[in-house]
Amino acid sequence: IGVLTILVLSVSATAVPVSAAVKAGAKCKVVGQIKVKKNKEFTCTAKGKKLVWRKEAKVVTASGVKDNASEKENSSDSAQKPVVIPTIEAKSFASGITSNELLAWTKAAIAEMKNPPTSFLSLIWPIGVALDDEPDPGVFGGDPFAEHSDILSASEIKDVSNYFRTWQTSLVANAANGCKQSAADLSEGADRVERWIKGAANVATAPDPCFNARAVTMAWTAEQSKYNAKTTFFHEAYHGLSNYLLAQCSPILKIDEDKMNYMRWFAEGTADYFGHYMAAKNEGRTDHKQRLLARFHTSLITEPNMKLDSNTYPQAAAMILMMERGLITEEKLVNGSYFNDCKWINTFDPANQNMKYIFNNFSKIKFSGGVYSYTDSAING
């Protein structure tokens, strides 16, 4: 990942001081967990198949936290070549998720990535219940979100809007950020997000104002559990951390983005798989595949003719079938490798023979001996 500068503003919780048991290289249990010992911060990080504590070179200030990554990374990188210093910001306006917790989620997601962007913002705020059952594109400039009741005060809503606007409009066109948008374009993009925030839209999306500057903006609805909020965050973070989605590939391939909508099944399936993978890892579980298969299996009871491109339930489950058949690996899915270039659009085109098989067999799930799995015929056929 290189050298990181991490900033958390107005956090409502701090990293917890710990006993002598925490040291660099020692085992830990929850990836992304942060603890402090003798003014040094330790982050629980995946190293191969193990979770170990990594010491960070960190200065704790009254306003937040600035992180210059690990001392080892700092010295080796700077000795070899000039370093672009990535910046990560995390801010939660929701009382049930602290900014420090959101930061830990963000760091955990970035730590999985093979080639993450150099600037990333995670922003969460709370909204109430839906005002009706229909989307309200007229309120949100054509975006298909639904209005909800307000949880925050008018001044707090303004603070959320200003936080995103400050981040986005501070981006400048340079090689580090890969920014090609003008200041006016960046301001217009901030206007769009402001409409979502002020209108209490049920938004969860990953703005990408620059190639190397991405974000997650997410409204946490009153109907949504914290676990669902966590999986949704990681889902959107995966989109934000993916280098080449349809928006980035469209100008390269010279194909209109809307004409490639048939490929959204793979982008959404991988993101939803990552969301549940990371939520499980964050909680020290390894049952993400079972949860995904169980969710889809249950939905098939009421909708047996569900198509693969209908929603993320079959799409995430299909990732498991593709792994079983050797078409993809969990490692490459989780580290974002499939989206390091635009080849995925041809590789996973539904018209390809291997993908036709997945589209025809994705629903062949069985439940036996308390375990959900794809049938032998689906895996070996």
N, C-alpha and C positions, 0 to 999 in steps of 0.2 A: 504494500500500500504506500510505502514511502513515509515521508515526514508529515505528520498531521498537526493541524492547529484546530482545537475543538473549543467552541465557545458556547456556554449555557448561561442565559441571562435570566434573572429573577427566579431562580430555582426555589422550590419549596422544600427540598430535602437535600442533604449533603451525603457524600460517601461516608460509610460507617467505619470508624477506627476499629482495628482488629487485633487479635492476639498474635503471638510469635509464630503461629502455625502457617501464616500466609507469607510465602516468599517466592521469588522468581523460580519457575520450574516445578513448584509443588502442585499437587493435584487440586483441582477445584471442581465444583459441581454444576454451576449454572453459567453458561456462556454469556458474556456481556456484563456479568456482575462486577461491580466496582467496590473496592475496599481500600482504606488508607492505613498505612503503618509508618510512623515516624516521618510524616510529611511527604511520603511517597505513595503514589496511587498504584494499585495492582488491578489489572483487568483479567477476568477469566476468559481465556482464548482457546480456540480449537487448534491443536497441533497434531496433525495426523488424525488418529482415532481417539486421542486423549484430550482432556480439558486440563489446562495448566494455567497458573498465574503468570502474567507478564508484567514486569515492572515498567511503569511509565515515568518519564521525566516531566514532572508536573508542578506548576506553581498554583496554589489555591489563593484566590483573591476574594475580596468582599463582594464583587459584582458577579463572579462566576468562575469558570474554570478554563484555563488555557493549557492545552496539551501539545507538547512537542515530540510525541511518540516515544518509543523506547530509546534508551541511550545507545544501545547497540545499533539500531537502525539509523539513528541520527548520525553517528560517526562514520559508519561504512558508506552510507549514501553520499554524504557531503564530500567524502574523500575521492569518490569516483567520478562524480558529475554534478553539474548544477541541479538543484532540487526545486521543483515547483511545489510550494507548500499548500496542500489541500486544506480546505476549511469546512468543518462540519458544524452546523448549528441545529439545536433542538429546543423547541419551545412548546410547552403545553399550557393551555388556558383552562384545561379540564381538571377539576379537583381530584378525580379518581386516578389520574396518571400524572406523575410529577415530571418536570422537565428532565431531571436526572434519569428517571426511568426511561423516558423517551430517547434520551441520549444513548443509554445502554442498548436499547433495541436497534438504534441507528448504527452504532458501532458494530454490533453483532452482525447485522446484515452486510455492512461494508466489508467486514473481515472475511466473509465468505467469497467475495467477488474476485475474479482473476484480474479484472481491469476496471476498477471503479472510477467514477468521475472525480474531478479535483475539488469540486465544491458541492455541498449537499445541505439542504434545509429540511427538517422535519417539523411540521406545524400541525397541532391538534387543538380543536376547540369543541365545546359541548353545544348541542342543540336539543330541543325538546321533542315533542311528538309531532307526527305528520298532521297537517291541517286537513288533508283529504287523501284520497287514494290515487289521485292522478298526478302525473308530472306537470310541471308548470314552466314550459320552455319560454313562454311569453315574459315571465318574470326574470329569467336568467339568460336573456340574449340568445335564445335558441338552444341552450344547453338543457338536456332532458332530466333536470333534477326536480324534486318535490319540495315545496315549502314546508317548514316546520315551525313550531313555536320557539320563542327565544328563551334561552337560559341565562345568557349574559346580559348585563345592562348595556345601554346605548354607548356609554364610554368604553366599556370592555370590548364591545364589538368593534369600535373604532380602533382600539389598541391591537386587536388581532389583524385587522385590515392593514394598519400602518406597519405592523411587523413584517408582513409579507412584502408590502410595497417597498419598504426600506431595503430588504434583501434583494429583491429583483431589480430595482432601479439602480442599485449600487454596482451591478454587473457592468463590465465594460468590454468592448470588442477587443479581444487580444488572443494570442495563440494559446495561452494557458487555459482559458475558459472555452475556447472554440466558439466564441460569441460572434455572430454575424448580424444580430438584430441591432437596429438603431435604438437610441434612447427613447424615441417616440414609440417604437414597437414594444420595448420592455415596459413602458408605462401603460400602454394599451393592454398588455397581458396582465398587469397588476390590476387594472380596472375590472377585467373579467373575473379574477379571483375575488375581488372586493364585492362584486355583485353576489357571488355565492355566499360569502360570509354575512353580508348585511341581510340577505334574503333567507338566512337559515336553511340553505340548501343541504340536502343529504349527500354531500359531495365526498368522494374519496378518489383522488386522482394524483397523477405524478406530472406536474408541470415540468417542461424541459426547455427553458428559455435559451440555453446554450448547450452545445454538445457536452461540455465538461462541467456544467452547472445545472443540477437537477434538484427536484424537491418532491416531498409528499405533503399534500394539503388534505386534511381529513376532518370532517365533522363527526363527532361521536354522538350518535343519536340516543335518546332516552330509552329506546326499545332494545338497544344493542348491549350485550354483556361485555365485560372487559376482555374476556377471552376472544370474542368475535372482533372486538376492536383491535386486538393485538394481531390476529391473523389477517385482518383487512390491512392494517398498517404494513405488515411484512409483504403482503401481496403487492401493494402499491409501491413499496420500496424496491421490489424486484423490477418493476417497470422502470422506475427512476434510475436504477443502477444498470439497466441493460443498455449497452452502447448503441445497438442498431435495431430499433423497432421499425414499424412501417413508416413513421414520420421521417426517420433518418434515411431509410432505404429508398423512399420514393424518388428523391432527386438523383440518387446514384443510379438506380435502375431505369430512371426516366419513365416511371409508371405512376399514374395518379394514385394517391393513397387509398381513396375510396374503392378503386378497382382491385385492391388487394385485401379487401375485408374478409375474403374467404380464408385468410391466414390468421385471423384473430383467434381462432380456436387454440392454436399452439401457443401464442403469446399469453393468452389468458390461462390456459391449462398449466403452463410452467409456473406462472406467477402464483396461481392458487396453490399448487403443490409446494412451492417455496414458502408461502404464507403459513401453511400447516406444519411444514418441516421445521421452520424457525420457531414457531410457537411451542412445539413439542420440545425442541432443543433448549429453549429458554426455561422451560419448566422441568427439565431433566427427564423427559420421556422419549421413547423411541416408537410410539404407536401411531405415528402420523399416517402411515399407509392404511392401517386398520380403520382409522377414523374416516379417511377419505372414501374407502371402499364401502364402509357401513353407511355413510351419508348417501352415497349414490344408490346403493342397494335399496335403501329405504324409500328413496324418491321414485324408484322404478315400480314400486308397489302401486302408487297412485297414478304414475305416468309411464306405463310400460313401453310406449312407443317414442320415448324421448330420443331426440337426435343429438349427435355429438356436438354440433355447433349451437345448441340451444342455450347452455349456460355452463358455469364452471364446475358443476357437480360431475357431469360425465367427462369433461375435459381434463380435470385433475386426475380422475380415475384412469383415464386413457394413458396418462403418463406412466402409470404403474404397469399397464399391459405392454407398453413400448419398452419399458425396462426389462420385463420378463422375456420379451422376444429379442433382446439385444439391440434394439434400434437406437436407444439412448442410454446414458448412464446417469445415475443420481448425482455423481460427482460433477459432471459437466453441466447438468441442469442447475444445481445449486450454485456453482461458481460463475454462472452466467456465460459460459463459453459459447453456447449456441447463438448468443446474440453479440458476439465480438465482431461479426461481419454480417453481410446480408445473404450468405449462402443458405441460411435456414429457410428462406422463402421457397427455394427450389427443393431442398432436401425433404421438407415436410409438407409439400404441396399435396392436397387431398387427391389429386389426379395420379400421383405416383402409386405404383403397385403396393408397396409396403403400407402406405397410408390408406389405401382403399381397404386393405385388410383390417386395419385398426377401426375405420369407420363402420365396417360391417360386423365387428366382433367386440366392440368396447363395452357392451352391456352384459356380456356372458360372465356374470359373477355368481359365485356360490357361497353359502354359509354352512360350514360343516365343522363339527367339533369345537364350536365357539370361535371359529376363525373365518374371516372373509377372504376370498381369493378369487382369482380368475380360474375358469375351468381349464382342465388339461387340453381340451380341444381348442380353446381360445389361444393358449400359450404355444401349443405345438402344431396347430393346424397350418 
